[in-house]
Amino acid sequence: MQRPELLLLLLVLADANAASWCEAGHVHRVGADDFRHGLAQWRLEAEDARAVVKAEHGVLDIATPAGLSLWWREPLTGDYAIRFTAVALPAPPSAGPHAGRLSDLNMFWNATEADGSVPRERPGRFAAYDDLQTYYAGFGANANTTTRLRLYEGGRRRLLAGFADAASAEPGEEPMTAQTRLQAGKPLSIEIVSRQPTAADPVHLRWLANGQPVFARADAKPRLQGHFALRTTASRLQIRDFEIVQCR
């Protein structure tokens, strides 16, 4: 028997493209990074000092043997979308037994501390973020065997929806597909939409890959503001064309 949440997710996914989240002419860019001027717009938290993060020549290049988070410094609110292109490459030799794997195009968004304040600095270790309040997506995580959406609730990490290989699957998850896996060297266009739900369109969260909906939510009490971070571990990622647009 399908869980009610999963059934709602499937219904929402079927309708995810039925209405645009913002009318034509009302989309305005409010933030961007062309990755030609260093990391001034980001806050880096790396578990291992051997992590290499460079922003130059139009590319954010991340090669890390362990956990790493890169926080966009400006808070996000209102109806907005985050857009960027990502390429997964084999993890660096410094990743030891994980060298060469594809894994973990992950992200937090609408993140705050439990009291609503800006996320404090952390050492980059994944478990250190458990007490945030935030949405979290892990695309191609666990060595490219899972793609999951979670809600962090200040100490509890709740699985909202997911895809997984049989050996890694939690109850209610769908099988992994080509559309939910990382492909080595293949550009992947990501869009995260966060918007105030309406009677006509109750979906407040859309997470799309190459224009196709992967996750969508119509929760009674959505999170609609906070901070965004790229998150990964034992991986190499290249990010391009990062921008934030708002519906006004």
N, C-alpha and C positions, 0 to 999 in steps of 0.2 A: 504493500500500500504506500502511495506517495505521501510525504509529509505535506501539510497545508502550505507551508512556506515554499516548498519546492514547486507545488502546483501553481501558486501565485507567481513564482519566478517564471515558469514556463509560459503562463498566460501573458505576462508582461513582455517577455522576450518576443513573443509572436507579434506584439503590437508596438515594439520598440521604435520602429521606423515610421509609424503611422502619422506622427506629428513632429515637426521640428521643435527643438527645445527653445529656439529663438527665431522671431520673425526676421525675414530678410531686411537688411538695412539697419538692424539694431545691434549687430555684433561689432564690438570694438576691442582692439588689442589693448590690454592693460599691463602686460609684462612679457618679456622675451629675453632670450640669451642666444646670441649667435656663436658663442663659444670661440671667440677670437680675443678675449681680453681677460683670461684667467677666471678665478672662482669667486670674485668679489660679491656676487649675488647669492652665494651658497655658503652653508656652514657644514663642514666636513666632520664626521664622527667615524673613526676607523678603529676597529679592534686590533689590527696588526699594523705595525709601523712600516711594513714592507708594501703596503697598499700604494699604488701609483694612480693618481688622479690628475689629468691634464685637460685644460680647455684651451685649445688652440686650433687655428686653421679650420674653424667651423665644426669641430668635433669635440665632444666631451668623451674622453677615453678613460675608462675605469678598469683597472686590473688589480684584483685583490685576492689574497689567500684566505681571507676570513671576512667577518661581518663588517658592513660599511653602510652608512646612511649619509645622504647629501640633502640637506634641508634648504628649500627656497626660503629666503629670509623674510619675504613679505607675506603677511596673512592674506587669506582669500575669503571672500564673502559674496553674497548676492548670487545671481544666476551666472555661472561661469563654466568654462571648459578649459582643460589643460590638454595641450596637443604636443606631440613630439614623435620623432622617428628613432627607433632603436634597432641595433644590430647586435646579435649575440655571437661571440667568438669563443674559441676554446680557452678555458681558464689557464692562467699563467703557470709556469713551473713552480713558482713559490707556493701554489696551492697544494703541493705535496701529493697525497693520494687522490686528490680531486683535480689535479692538473689535466687539462684537455677536455674537461666536461663542459657541456652547455647547461646553464642553470640560472634561475633566479633573476628575472626581470620583475622586480617587486616595487611596491610603493605604498606609502601612507598618504592619506589626504583627509582634510577636515579634522586634523589632529590637534588636541589640546591636552594639558594636564587635567586631572580630575576636577580641579577647581575652575577650569576654563582658561587658565593662563597659557602663555606660550610654552611649548615643549622645552624643558630644560636640556642642557647638554648631557649626553650620555656617552659611554665608552665604545659604542659600536656593536657590542655584543647583543644578539637578537633578544635574549630574555630580558634585557634591561629596558625594553620598550613595552613590556607586558602591562604596565599600569597606566599607559596612555588611554585616552578616549579618542578613537579614530576608526576610519575604515582602512582596510589593508587588502591589497590584491597581490597574490604571488603567482606570476605567470611563468610556467615552465620551471617551477621550484622543485626541490628535492631531486636534482639531477634530471630535470625535464620530465618528471613523472606525475606532477600535480599542477593544477591551475585552480586557485581557490580565492574566494572572497570571504573576508572575516570582518566582524565588528569587535573592536576592543572596547571593553566596558570598565576601565579602571581596575584591572586585575583579572578579568575574565575575557578570554578570546573565544568568541562565538562564531562557529562556521555558519555562514549564510547560504552559500552555494558553492559547488565545486565540481571539478573533473579530475579523475585520477586513474592510473593504471590499477589493475586488479589487486596487486600486491600492496598498494598504498591506500586503497579506497576506504573512506569512512562511510557510514550508513547514509544512503540517499544520494551519493555522488554519481555523476554520469561518467562514462568511459572517456578517456582522453581521445582527441582527434587531431588531425593535422592542423586544424584551426586553433587548437589550444596548446600547441607545442611551439617551442622555439625551433627555428631552422637556421643552421649555421650560415652566417654571412648574408642572410636574407633580411632586407629592411622590413620592419614591422611598424606600421603607423598606429599610434596609440591615441585615443581620445577618452578623457574622463569628463563627464558632464555632471555638475552639481547644480540643482535648481529647486526653487520653491515649488512644491507640488500644487496642482490645481485640480478642480473638479473634472475638467476636460482631460487632463493628463496627470494622473497621480504619481507618475514615475519621477522620483527626485534624483536618482543615481543611474547613470548609464556608463558602462565601461566597454569600449569598442576596440577591436583590433582589425586593422585594414578595412575599416568601415562597417564591420560586421559585429552585432551585439554579442558580447560574451556574458556580461552580467547586467542585470537591471533590478532596481528595487522600488517598491512602493510601500515604505514602512510608515507606521502611524506616527512615530517620533523620529524623523530623520535628522542626521547631523548635517548642517548646512554651512558651517564655517570653521576655519582653523588653518593649519599649515600643511604643506605638501613636502614629501621627501621621496627621493629615489632610494631604493633599498636593495642590497644584493649581498651575496656571500660566495667566496671561492669561485669567482667567475671573472669574465671579461665582457664588458658592454661598451658600445659606442652609441652616443646619443647625439642627435642633430635636430635643428629646427624647433627648438623649444619655445613655446609661446602659451600665454594665458589670454583668453578672450572673455569678455563679459557681455551679457545681454542687458542693454539699457533702453 
